[in-house]
């Protein structure tokens, strides 16, 4: 029989197929809208229309996160992922069969809605089934699979670009259905989150799931983890009824929300999606043709997987905050170099053009820590009562910022060229300052122990203080017995 670690890792890896779906859905559109047959079929879409195609995906994702705000905590983690996967299948079918621009945009919107639902659930689900030792890497698998999704999208787009028929763009859009089908068919084989079960007072089910996920560990430690989860939930309920508004009215929870929203916003504010979505447009400014630019983007995607693999290996060793600071400085520097070089661009100087392409590769390297941690950090800082809501709001922030830049970036690139990068250079400097002053390190703590970092610990943590926890349990048991006798 597999150990608990093997079950947990396999579960997190399966969940991260949603990251592949996200990466592929996001990446395939950059090559699709640049293909000659696509341009001809849809009568040479304008910059505004191209922005609408891309931004419809972000708009759908915004709606998907709003749906999760309303229903995710009621449905549970598995049903939410199933629902998002079914929606993705519908969006893929509409895109692949599009006969009008309106049909394509609606399909992209529905596909984005699915990704919004999935990305605000999967890292949280992975963090809830993981131990502190593996939590960063397993929650960050979403980004690793996202990189694979981008890679497949880039090379599939490049390969299909040699076709001169509608196959060149219909087949890549139809391919989006494959990861959605995998999720739909396999999600029911996973365990539900023990923390969600506990929050719903399904204690015995939660204990059974926890024992499966921790199989092979010391039974005493498993029991202490169970008690720690239950204690923290009970203590939060004791001080007052937890409602949807608690995430805003309780100061320490509001701080968690602000930090989660900030790290999610700093992802698109780094400039990554402008480079990913409009890579061919950027390389066109450098005088590079569409097919060559798709090949360059494909090579960058392959390197991103290497970077992401190293980043996942380091995450639970180095922590979250230091890599974020290094990331912000590296991203800002790469953007600044290209923005400055672009003022003196010489299209006949191949060495200069190569150095500007290389800076995009450097940018991709430094984005890796932010790309991973922007999913990991929000998934681990919220208390279980508002974790689904908190993750939906933080992911909502990500997609709203994405939506804004996706809409006007084509026109901005046309008018400003590489000077547009100065905007993102400034945002990366702001991100560095925020990481330095405001973000506590979360490495090595259980999800329940995050209350220590945010100053709202109410009870002893069983894994830190078994004796204190046991004493509290005896007191609670006596109190409950007295109340029963009184009744």
ChimeraX attribute file (.defattr): number of C-alpha atoms within 10 A of each C-alpha:
attribute: neighborCount
match mode: 1-to-1
recipient: residues
	/A:1	6
	/A:2	10
	/A:3	13
	/A:4	18
	/A:5	18
	/A:6	14
	/A:7	19
	/A:8	24
	/A:9	20
	/A:10	14
	/A:11	21
	/A:12	26
	/A:13	19
	/A:14	21
	/A:15	29
	/A:16	27
	/A:17	23
	/A:18	31
	/A:19	29
	/A:20	27
	/A:21	31
	/A:22	28
	/A:23	24
	/A:24	27
	/A:25	27
	/A:26	24
	/A:27	27
	/A:28	27
	/A:29	24
	/A:30	24
	/A:31	29
	/A:32	23
	/A:33	21
	/A:34	21
	/A:35	23
	/A:36	18
	/A:37	20
	/A:38	21
	/A:39	14
	/A:40	10
	/A:41	15
	/A:42	12
	/A:43	10
	/A:44	14
	/A:45	17
	/A:46	12
	/A:47	17
	/A:48	13
	/A:49	15
	/A:50	23
	/A:51	22
	/A:52	22
	/A:53	24
	/A:54	25
	/A:55	25
	/A:56	25
	/A:57	29
	/A:58	32
	/A:59	25
	/A:60	25
	/A:61	32
	/A:62	29
	/A:63	22
	/A:64	29
	/A:65	31
	/A:66	21
	/A:67	16
	/A:68	26
	/A:69	22
	/A:70	14
	/A:71	13
	/A:72	23
	/A:73	20
	/A:74	14
	/A:75	13
	/A:76	18
	/A:77	24
	/A:78	20
	/A:79	16
	/A:80	22
	/A:81	28
	/A:82	22
	/A:83	16
	/A:84	27
	/A:85	28
	/A:86	17
	/A:87	20
	/A:88	32
	/A:89	22
	/A:90	16
	/A:91	26
	/A:92	25
	/A:93	19
	/A:94	21
	/A:95	27
	/A:96	22
	/A:97	15
	/A:98	17
	/A:99	12
	/A:100	11
	/A:101	17
	/A:102	11
	/A:103	15
	/A:104	21
	/A:105	22
	/A:106	19
	/A:107	27
	/A:108	31
	/A:109	27
	/A:110	29
	/A:111	35
	/A:112	32
	/A:113	27
	/A:114	34
	/A:115	32
	/A:116	30
	/A:117	32
	/A:118	31
	/A:119	26
	/A:120	31
	/A:121	30
	/A:122	29
	/A:123	31
	/A:124	27
	/A:125	28
	/A:126	32
	/A:127	26
	/A:128	24
	/A:129	26
	/A:130	25
	/A:131	20
	/A:132	18
	/A:133	14
	/A:134	21
	/A:135	28
	/A:136	32
	/A:137	28
	/A:138	29
	/A:139	31
	/A:140	33
	/A:141	31
	/A:142	31
	/A:143	32
	/A:144	29
	/A:145	25
	/A:146	29
	/A:147	29
	/A:148	24
	/A:149	27
	/A:150	29
	/A:151	26
	/A:152	21
	/A:153	29
	/A:154	30
	/A:155	21
	/A:156	21
	/A:157	28
	/A:158	25
	/A:159	15
	/A:160	21
	/A:161	22
	/A:162	12
	/A:163	14
	/A:164	13
	/A:165	14
	/A:166	15
	/A:167	17
	/A:168	23
	/A:169	27
	/A:170	18
	/A:171	16
	/A:172	26
	/A:173	26
	/A:174	18
	/A:175	19
	/A:176	26
	/A:177	22
	/A:178	14
	/A:179	20
	/A:180	25
	/A:181	15
	/A:182	15
	/A:183	22
	/A:184	19
	/A:185	11
	/A:186	12
	/A:187	19
	/A:188	12
	/A:189	9
	/A:190	15
	/A:191	19
	/A:192	21
	/A:193	23
	/A:194	25
	/A:195	27
	/A:196	22
	/A:197	18
	/A:198	21
	/A:199	18
	/A:200	14
	/A:201	13
	/A:202	13
	/A:203	17
	/A:204	12
	/A:205	15
	/A:206	23
	/A:207	20
	/A:208	12
	/A:209	19
	/A:210	22
	/A:211	18
	/A:212	17
	/A:213	25
	/A:214	21
	/A:215	19
	/A:216	13
	/A:217	13
	/A:218	9
	/A:219	12
	/A:220	10
	/A:221	14
	/A:222	19
	/A:223	15
	/A:224	19
	/A:225	21
	/A:226	21
	/A:227	20
	/A:228	25
	/A:229	22
	/A:230	19
	/A:231	21
	/A:232	22
	/A:233	19
	/A:234	15
	/A:235	13
	/A:236	17
	/A:237	12
	/A:238	11
	/A:239	9
	/A:240	9
	/A:241	8
	/A:242	14
	/A:243	11
	/A:244	13
	/A:245	10
	/A:246	15
	/A:247	22
	/A:248	15
	/A:249	11
	/A:250	12
	/A:251	14
	/A:252	17
	/A:253	22
	/A:254	17
	/A:255	17
	/A:256	24
	/A:257	22
	/A:258	17
	/A:259	21
	/A:260	28
	/A:261	22
	/A:262	20
	/A:263	28
	/A:264	28
	/A:265	22
	/A:266	24
	/A:267	25
	/A:268	24
	/A:269	22
	/A:270	27
	/A:271	25
	/A:272	20
	/A:273	18
	/A:274	22
	/A:275	19
	/A:276	20
	/A:277	22
	/A:278	25
	/A:279	21
	/A:280	25
	/A:281	22
	/A:282	21
	/A:283	21
	/A:284	14
	/A:285	16
	/A:286	21
	/A:287	13
	/A:288	17
	/A:289	13
	/A:290	20
	/A:291	18
	/A:292	14
	/A:293	22
	/A:294	25
	/A:295	17
	/A:296	21
	/A:297	28
	/A:298	21
	/A:299	15
	/A:300	21
	/A:301	25
	/A:302	17
	/A:303	17
	/A:304	24
	/A:305	22
	/A:306	14
	/A:307	19
	/A:308	26
	/A:309	18
	/A:310	13
	/A:311	23
	/A:312	23
	/A:313	13
	/A:314	16
	/A:315	23
	/A:316	19
	/A:317	13
	/A:318	12
	/A:319	16
	/A:320	25
	/A:321	23
	/A:322	15
	/A:323	19
	/A:324	26
	/A:325	20
	/A:326	15
	/A:327	25
	/A:328	26
	/A:329	16
	/A:330	20
	/A:331	28
	/A:332	25
	/A:333	19
	/A:334	21
	/A:335	28
	/A:336	21
	/A:337	16
	/A:338	23
	/A:339	19
	/A:340	14
	/A:341	17
	/A:342	18
	/A:343	11
	/A:344	9
	/A:345	15
	/A:346	13
	/A:347	13
	/A:348	9
	/A:349	9
	/A:350	10
	/A:351	11
	/A:352	18
	/A:353	21
	/A:354	11
	/A:355	14
	/A:356	22
	/A:357	20
	/A:358	16
	/A:359	19
	/A:360	19
	/A:361	20
	/A:362	17
	/A:363	22
	/A:364	25
	/A:365	21
	/A:366	23
	/A:367	24
	/A:368	27
	/A:369	28
	/A:370	26
	/A:371	28
	/A:372	26
	/A:373	27
	/A:374	27
	/A:375	28
	/A:376	29
	/A:377	28
	/A:378	29
	/A:379	31
	/A:380	30
	/A:381	27
	/A:382	27
	/A:383	23
	/A:384	22
	/A:385	22
	/A:386	20
	/A:387	24
	/A:388	26
	/A:389	25
	/A:390	30
	/A:391	31
	/A:392	31
	/A:393	24
	/A:394	25
	/A:395	30
	/A:396	29
	/A:397	22
	/A:398	27
	/A:399	29
	/A:400	19
	/A:401	18
	/A:402	26
	/A:403	23
	/A:404	15
	/A:405	21
	/A:406	26
	/A:407	22
	/A:408	16
	/A:409	22
	/A:410	24
	/A:411	15
	/A:412	15
	/A:413	19
	/A:414	14
	/A:415	11
	/A:416	12
	/A:417	18
	/A:418	21
	/A:419	19
	/A:420	18
	/A:421	23
	/A:422	18
	/A:423	15
	/A:424	22
	/A:425	24
	/A:426	15
	/A:427	18
	/A:428	26
	/A:429	17
	/A:430	13
	/A:431	23
	/A:432	20
	/A:433	13
	/A:434	15
	/A:435	21
	/A:436	13
	/A:437	8
	/A:438	11
	/A:439	20
	/A:440	15
	/A:441	15
	/A:442	20
	/A:443	20
	/A:444	16
	/A:445	16
	/A:446	23
	/A:447	23
	/A:448	24
	/A:449	23
	/A:450	21
	/A:451	19
	/A:452	12
	/A:453	16
	/A:454	15
	/A:455	11
	/A:456	15
	/A:457	16
	/A:458	15
	/A:459	17
	/A:460	19
	/A:461	24
	/A:462	25
	/A:463	20
	/A:464	13
	/A:465	13
	/A:466	16
	/A:467	13
	/A:468	13
	/A:469	20
	/A:470	16
	/A:471	12
	/A:472	16
	/A:473	14
	/A:474	11
	/A:475	12
	/A:476	12
	/A:477	12
	/A:478	12
	/A:479	12
	/A:480	12
	/A:481	12
	/A:482	11
	/A:483	10
	/A:484	9
	/A:485	8
	/A:486	7
	/A:487	6
